[in-house]
Amino acid sequence: MSDAKELTYADVQSHSGKKDLYVVVHDKVYDATKFVDEHPGGEEVLLDVGGQDATEAFEDVGHSDEAREILDGLLVGDLKRMPGDPAPSGAAAPAASTTTASKSESAGMGVGLYALVLVGGIAAFGAYKYLQMNSESSK
């Protein structure tokens, strides 16, 4: 894309309405105007981040490959950051690093769940043995 437009954050902020909506994801500017009514999450989701950096919101949802292809079709140009612009939201790296982070977090959750089941099983076995011992002694 050699003829890519460069837009400043001020340019993007001027496109924040339902009939003229730009968003920034990973320092790329997208025209979401035509997609507002079709967005599966509802128009409010897009309007909330209209004219802003939506990287964190976009990545937090975990969009599909299909959604990323749709986003590519909405590309207007690159964001040219100027002094005084807000800092980038979310990760500056593309989705690969966020999926790695989410896999690590889910792996940690799996170990915790396994430990909880193991401790619960041991407690149940102990309770069974205790009750069995008490029923034998009361005979």
Secondary structure, DSSP 4 states (H G I P E B T S, - for coil): -TT-EEEEHHHHHT-EETTEEEEEETTEEEE-GGGGGG-TT-HHHHHHHTTSB-HHHHHHHT--HHHHHHHHHTEEEEEE--TTPPPPPS-SS-HHHHHHHHHHHHHHHHHHHHHHHHHHHHHHHHHHHHHHHHHHHT-
